[in-house]
């Protein structure tokens, strides 16, 4: 992607989405880095305990203090029955205190923050010295941790930071993604992306756990980051267990496994893609549309884009058409900008933006003659493109006949809303 796209495209796409052009937002997990989140807090905090919350006391300026009765410590130094006092800040005053009396928690804590506000909340130096700060800016806790979660975390902490950077780390994160509650599993999936050579560390047990995480029905949001890792790394060790799992689950194979196979192998051939594209199950059609690559793929993808009743399938079809056919798929990509479903328009925006600069003139036509939805989506696509598109947006910011489109074009090029030349 061109440097100009990186410079202003993200801002424009965000503002355009907020203006109602596209109903789609990135999840918080996608934006999080491996250095953030509850899991990183647990791994780096000097105190990690499983405990019962005995009391919770509000402090000044949205602060809170809680006493934890230790059941078990994951680091040396605290015995069962000991108590630990932790404090944190609730940045949203309307939010209930994150720790509740009587609840069992895994809590990670470290030195109390040194910000001066804590001297107001806890005036006495001795009282402050007796407090620990809840790690991760108050996010370093897990409510009602399961035995499976604790087993994985405890073994990883005992292994040490160096081991977690190798095979043991990938196994630990894959298992946690497979058995952890949402906060832990999402963080584990994000941390797996921190391995630049993931395939070198994906042992057979880790591969099996990775697939367990991929097929979790309770956390479908894990699929995108995990599938992205498969596509980026193409880990050979994943092939045998993936094919074995597909064979073992026939004839009711979870569609995400076919998507994973396509990501691993660079696409699904016609023997798999054709029957899946013609399936009565939406997930199977969408899975095939994402990964179809055989000789009949283009024909069937165009059929799905024209006639499938499900937006998820149409969105996958337009994305894949652009991936396979490039500029030859411009008619489909620009046509899908007028789709009634926001998720299809979003896929078309991203697809058209990939065909830069060939897509500039077709997008000009859509922005001038298309429906309101299509015209706004065309501006969104142009905002994600390079210099030639930027010139067109500047032109639209001044001369487009529709006031709303002029406003969106100004947003896309970073001009103040309301500014007219």
C-alpha positions, 0 to 999 in steps of 0.5 A: 500500500502506498505511503499516502494511504498510510498517511491519511487513509486510516483517518479518512476511513475512520471518519467516513465510517463515523459519518455512516458510509460503512457500518464496520469498526475494528475490534479492540483486540485487533488494535491491541499490541502484544505489550498490552492487555491482561495477559501481559500484566500477568506475565510481568507483575511481581505479584500474581495470586488467586484470591477471594475479594474480601472488601472493596472501598471507594477512594477519592477521584474514582479510585478503589481499594480492595483486600484480597485473601490469598488462596494461592500465589503463582510467585514465591513469597505469599502463603495461603491465607495472607492478604494483599491490598490492591488499588486501581482507578475506574476511568469511567465513573458510571462503571461498577468497581471491577472487583466485587466482594466474594468473587474469586479472582486471579489478580496481578499487582505491582507498585502503586502508580506514582502519580500525585493523584494517589497522594490525594486518594491515600494521604498517608505515606504508610497507607500508600506503602501498604498498597499495590497497584492492580497491574495493566492500568487496572486490567490485570485481573481475571474473574472466576478463573478456571482450573484449565486457565490457571494450569496453563498460566502457572506452567508458563510463569514457571517456565520463565520469560526466555522459554516463553519466547520459543516453543513453550511460548507458542504452546502456552499461548495456543492452549490459552487461546483454546481454553481461556475466557474471552480476555485471556484468549484474545490476548493469547491470539494477539501475542501469537502474532508477536512471533516472527517465525511462528512456524518454527515453534508450532509443535504438534501439541501446539498445532492441535491447541491452535485448531481447538482455538480456531473452532471455538463457537463461543469466541468467533472473534478469534478466527480472524487473527488466527486465520491471519497467522496461518496465511502469513506463516503457512506453518507446515506443522499445522497441515497434518492435524488440520487435514486429520481434523477435517477427515474426522469431522466429515460430513459436518466439517466446521467451515472455518477449517476449510478456510484454514486449509485454504489459507495454509495452501493458498486456496481451495481447488475446485474439488472442495470449492465447488460443492461448498460454494453451492452448499445450502449452509451460509458458513460453507459458502462464505468459507469457499468464497474466501479461499476458492482458487480453481478454474471454475472459481471466478465464474462461481464467485461472480455468481455468488456476488450477483445472486447470493442472499447472504451479505457474508457470502457476497462480501467474501466473493468480492474480496476474493475476486479482486485477490484473484483477478485484480483489475479485471474484477473492477466492474464487480468491485465498483458494482458492489459499492451499491450493495444494500449491505454495509459489510459488502460495501466495506469489502468492495471499498477495500477491494477497489482500493487495492486496484490502484491506480486503475480504479480511480476513473471508475470510482470517479464515475461512481462518485458522480453518478452512483446512488448515495451509498455507492458515491459515499463508498467510492469516496471511502475507497479513494481515501485509501488509495494513492496520489492520483486518488488524492488529486481526485478527492481534492477536486471533489472537495471543491466541485462535487455537486453533492454537499455531503460528498464535498464534505466527505472528500474534505475529511478524506484529505484532512481539511476542516469540515465546513471549509470551502474554497 
